[in-house]
Amino acid sequence: MQPKKLYLLIIITMLCAQNMFSQETRDTISEEKIAKIEAKIQAWQKQTNAPAVSVAFQHGDFYYENAWGLADIENQVIAKPTSSYQIASTTKPMTAMAILKLWEMGKIDLDAEVQTYYPYFPKKKYPVTIRQILSHTAGISHYRSDSKEEKHIKDPYDTKMAIDIFKDWELIFEPSTDWRYSSYGYNLLGAVIEEVSGKSYEEFLKEHIWMPANMENTMMDDPITIVPNRVRGYFKNGIKIENGEYLDISSRFGAGGVRSTVQDIVNMGIALNNGKILKPETVELMLEPLGEQGWNEYALGISVRPFLGQHIIMHSGGMPQTSFLFIAAPADNLSLSIGSNLGRQDVESLGISLVQILSGIDTKTVTAKNTEDRLMLDAINEVFNFGQGYCQKIGKAKIENDRNLASNFKYFNRYINRKYIKNNPQDAQEKIKAGHQIQPEKHLTWDRVGGYMASQLNQNYSQEGALAFFKAYIDLYIKDKSISYRFTKGFENAVQKYYQDWQVTKALNPSLTRFDKNTDWNQVPKQLDNELNKYSVYPDFYGDLIDYTYSNLLFKKKYDEISHITDLMDTYFYGRFFTEFLQGFVALSQKDLNKAKTYFAKANEIENLLENPNWIGSFILQLAQADPVMAFSLGEIMATYNPKSYVFQIGIANLAGKMGMKEKSIYYAQKALEIKPDDERALKFIGN
């Protein structure tokens, strides 16, 4: 998954009431919506510099498909909706469906040890079950390195060879005590499918998944076979587009070995929702999250989370030469897929944006300057986000009979009030986070509070948003005395005030937060203050500032202008990751190392992205194309956050080498050797 996750939340399921989601007709998916969708896709393609992007979706009875760019740059082949992409980890939901199909057939017990069905995999210190592997809680390792033995295999592998790579490794944790994404676990499930069914992985999926879903152009990837409409894969070296490396991905068969089209993946989503692949009760089982809070709410082969009160299921896939996405909102009869031939790009954010447009969701989220108001709004947004989807999932009758409701509302009223938050801001923040978590202990406080509210309102508020949702519930129980679960008077008054102010500020002139090269940064603070100062809440335009900074400033050495951005962020979005990170970046550009380190430390306390070598490494690599000196300075600080990352340390050694900084190159190559002894690449830096 890509780490740009600031607006990323996800899940699905069944309607709370028959009328909760109105169906759009062909007429209501207007030319205006299609224009917005196509503009969003084209903007994404321009921002990523992706050679090709194909998109398809089915929304109710309306079907759409289109493609932009080149499937093959050298031969000038135009991309099409029928273009065939490696779908990488989007294979995993198919593997999960195949396992669950065997479970439906009575051939697999999900809680049996994996060796029951595939004895070739050695017993480990702890028992490992099929369900644990499906949910990435088995303790089986993911890829350990970027070596030719794992990620750069160029020869075809059979199932036994694929399992041999990792079969003798020890578990990295006791099963069900942690969560770690594992492609090798899904290869093991592929082996189970073959052993239990007596058929090859491809044969079983073709019979039980692809054919029932009308997926005519889905197959195992084979670099030798002639495949109609096969795209050429590319990767980004800094800002330069280069041909993707030749790989044979048969070694990733159950985890990422499938090739398909966006058309077929849309069909998969529709078939899953319509019971053509699995029974409804099996789909419900598949969509039950088992991951811990912050772990993507991963269920059985699929990521499941709410977003702005709508529930979506999703799985992305990425390799150096492909980026792919399946995303669906089954309660809204929506299935969508995106494919691109540029490796490891953020297709998830694009997919969510397209779902928002199609579902008519009001994407304006509400925030505040004042700490008490901001945390109150955080809780309001969380309850709305999780609760409305919870109602969709389990139904009104079960919610109303939930014995936990009284204690859940009591929890809300105790901690979500201005007095408590003012006196205990840090604890209040922790209590808000604890309102929804899956493991190590399951707490669904926000889900149940919001679910009960949704069950009584019997209406979808995704288009109106969280404040309208809360105001409507409060208005309802004031009229209906039979509704016993209520909020405090102080909270009711706060919601009323927020709602009134929001009706004004959400209509803020869009031009004030539409930043471009003509923006007068001396005037923007004055204009915003004039518009927003007398109101308690306002639209969250944090993302607009980040997008503008990324697209126009960071990688173009416009550091003085970034300082205007950080001043604005510090006023309206204090205490967020990029507010602190960009202030550190500006301080570094001004050679104030101590100040920079202080801001970076604050940023990492908020969200530990600086400890993610892929995210920060990619950032530094892109920066190096424009300003290698600044990139290296940043890299030296970030190396302290990633001391055990071989990829990061060798990357800094490489950057220093290109800049002629021999001693620094040797220093970081030695750091890389401490992590990966006898590494040829590191030894080469030292030898040179």
Sequence and secondary structure as in RCSB ss.txt:
>XXXX:A:sequence
MQPKKLYLLIIITMLCAQNMFSQETRDTISEEKIAKIEAKIQAWQKQTNAPAVSVAFQHGDFYYENAWGLADIEN
QVIAKPTSSYQIASTTKPMTAMAILKLWEMGKIDLDAEVQTYYPYFPKKKYPVTIRQILSHTAGISHYRSDSKEE
KHIKDPYDTKMAIDIFKDWELIFEPSTDWRYSSYGYNLLGAVIEEVSGKSYEEFLKEHIWMPANMENTMMDDPIT
IVPNRVRGYFKNGIKIENGEYLDISSRFGAGGVRSTVQDIVNMGIALNNGKILKPETVELMLEPLGEQGWNEYAL
GISVRPFLGQHIIMHSGGMPQTSFLFIAAPADNLSLSIGSNLGRQDVESLGISLVQILSGIDTKTVTAKNTEDRL
MLDAINEVFNFGQGYCQKIGKAKIENDRNLASNFKYFNRYINRKYIKNNPQDAQEKIKAGHQIQPEKHLTWDRVG
GYMASQLNQNYSQEGALAFFKAYIDLYIKDKSISYRFTKGFENAVQKYYQDWQVTKALNPSLTRFDKNTDWNQVP
KQLDNELNKYSVYPDFYGDLIDYTYSNLLFKKKYDEISHITDLMDTYFYGRFFTEFLQGFVALSQKDLNKAKTYF
AKANEIENLLENPNWIGSFILQLAQADPVMAFSLGEIMATYNPKSYVFQIGIANLAGKMGMKEKSIYYAQKALEI
KPDDERALKFIGN
>XXXX:A:secstr
  S  TT        SSTTSS    TTTS HHHHHHHHHHHHHHHHHHT SEEEEEEEETTEEEEEEEEEEETTT
TEE  TT BEE GGGGHHHHHHHHHHHHHTTS  TTSBGGGT TTS   SS  BHHHHHTT S       S TTT
T   S   HHHHHHTTTTS  SS TTS     HHHHHHHHHHHHHHHSS HHHHHIIIIITTTT TT EE  SSS
  TTB   EEEETTEEEE     GGGGHHHH EEE HHHHHHHHHHHHTTSSS HHHHHHHT   S TTTTTB S
SSEEEEETTEEEEEEEEEETTEEEEEEEEGGGTEEEEEEESBTT  HHHHHHHHHHHHHT     EE SSHHHHH
HHHHHHHHHHHHHHHHHHH HHHHHT TTHHHHHHHHHHHSSHHHHHH HHHHHHHHHHTSB SSS B HHHHHH
HHHHHHH S  TTT HHHHHHHHHHHHHH TT      HHHHHHHHHHHHHHHHHTT  GGGG   TT  TTTHH
HHHHHHHTT S EE  HHHHHHHHHHHTGGGT HHHHHHHHHHHHHHSTT HHHHHHHHHHHHHTT HHHHHHHH
HHHHHH GGGG HHHHHHHHHHHHHH HHHHHHHHHHHHTT TT HHHHHHHHHHHHHTT HHHHHHHHHHHHHH
STT HHHHHHHH 
